[in-house]
Amino acid sequence: MSLAEQVQQTLSRPATSDDGVSALIDLVDELCGVYLDETKGYLIESRLAPIVKRLECRDYAELVQRAKGVAGSDVRSEIVDAITTHETLFFRDESPFNALRYKILPDLIEAIESSGRQRRIRIWSAACSTGQEVYSIAMVLHEIAQMLPGWDLQIFGTDVSPASVETARRGWYSNLEVGRGLDDLNKSNYFSHEAAGWQVSQDLQRLARFDVRNLLQPFPEMNLFDIVFCRNVAIYFKPEQRADMFHRIVDTMTPGGWLFVGSAERLSDLGAEFTPETHCNCTVYRPK
């Protein structure tokens, strides 16, 4: 039986404990929270079948066995990197960055100044993929930072994929990646041409730090964030995982903090505290 036939057969009937595909689905859910139901069989075939072939596994069951083995960390990382979506670009959807620039950061700065709080701003880009969202935020923040001498400003980017986080840390992007969403002014101000691609400036890299995080696992060590971007990741989670994740994210936020989700995502089903506001054609939440 081919790998594709295994997938189709498993997803069309109740799972059994000795089924390789079922075990793989459970492993992916455990590793990164992506739930591969019957609508996502194509992800298994297109992204994980090549790993089975490259590692010369007999089937998906052997792939799972290797991933769970003592020396399976590289296999687990490869599975996570293959299954998680890396579709991203600079200033994706644009309106969140307009809201950040013209509404949220000015209001936040004014609130901090008037309250006498420490002059610091913390922003978390959850599921930051290869870093374009973080550096887009950094460009907006850097523009405003020129008027904020002495402020402590930092953006924390996290992703479940170690390979994506490493790319974000490096801050080097191809001509194609830089051409997606980045205008000539920002490119000339914040990037330098290097090795047939573009390197993010030190000014932006000083504002950003990155780490590997699984959003379905506890993050008690996280600092309080004034602004959180968590866009287009919860759509892959089970409903109960999605609800739990957003409530835990709220626990990391300062009172009056701002939460960005994807343009097609709505959080009103999570309770009255998740009441949407609209600014610059962007829906945001202030759950505290």
Rosetta blueprint (number, residue, H / E / L):
1 M L
2 S L
3 L H
4 A H
5 E H
6 Q H
7 V H
8 Q H
9 Q H
10 T H
11 L H
12 S L
13 R L
14 P L
15 A L
16 T L
17 S L
18 D L
19 D L
20 G H
21 V H
22 S H
23 A H
24 L H
25 I H
26 D H
27 L H
28 V H
29 D H
30 E H
31 L H
32 C H
33 G L
34 V L
35 Y L
36 L L
37 D L
38 E H
39 T H
40 K H
41 G H
42 Y H
43 L H
44 I H
45 E H
46 S H
47 R H
48 L H
49 A H
50 P H
51 I H
52 V H
53 K H
54 R H
55 L L
56 E L
57 C L
58 R L
59 D L
60 Y H
61 A H
62 E H
63 L H
64 V H
65 Q H
66 R H
67 A H
68 K L
69 G L
70 V L
71 A L
72 G L
73 S H
74 D H
75 V H
76 R H
77 S H
78 E H
79 I H
80 V H
81 D H
82 A H
83 I H
84 T L
85 T L
86 H L
87 E L
88 T L
89 L L
90 F L
91 F L
92 R L
93 D L
94 E L
95 S H
96 P H
97 F H
98 N H
99 A H
100 L H
101 R H
102 Y H
103 K H
104 I H
105 L H
106 P H
107 D H
108 L H
109 I H
110 E H
111 A H
112 I H
113 E H
114 S H
115 S H
116 G L
117 R L
118 Q L
119 R L
120 R E
121 I E
122 R E
123 I E
124 W E
125 S E
126 A E
127 A L
128 C L
129 S L
130 T L
131 G L
132 Q H
133 E H
134 V H
135 Y H
136 S H
137 I H
138 A H
139 M H
140 V H
141 L H
142 H H
143 E H
144 I H
145 A H
146 Q L
147 M L
148 L L
149 P L
150 G L
151 W L
152 D E
153 L E
154 Q E
155 I E
156 F E
157 G E
158 T E
159 D E
160 V L
161 S L
162 P H
163 A H
164 S H
165 V H
166 E H
167 T H
168 A H
169 R H
170 R H
171 G L
172 W E
173 Y E
174 S E
175 N H
176 L H
177 E H
178 V H
179 G L
180 R L
181 G L
182 L L
183 D L
184 D H
185 L H
186 N H
187 K H
188 S H
189 N H
190 Y H
191 F E
192 S E
193 H E
194 E E
195 A L
196 A L
197 G E
198 W E
199 Q E
200 V E
201 S L
202 Q H
203 D H
204 L H
205 Q H
206 R H
207 L H
208 A E
209 R E
210 F E
211 D E
212 V E
213 R L
214 N L
215 L L
216 L L
217 Q L
218 P L
219 F L
220 P L
221 E L
222 M L
223 N L
224 L L
225 F E
226 D E
227 I E
228 V E
229 F E
230 C L
231 R L
232 N L
233 V L
234 A H
235 I H
236 Y H
237 F L
238 K L
239 P H
240 E H
241 Q H
242 R H
243 A H
244 D H
245 M H
246 F H
247 H H
248 R H
249 I H
250 V H
251 D H
252 T L
253 M E
254 T E
255 P E
256 G E
257 G E
258 W E
259 L E
260 F E
261 V L
262 G L
263 S L
264 A L
265 E L
266 R L
267 L L
268 S H
269 D H
270 L H
271 G L
272 A L
273 E L
274 F L
275 T L
276 P E
277 E E
278 T E
279 H E
280 C L
281 N L
282 C E
283 T E
284 V E
285 Y E
286 R L
287 P L
288 K L
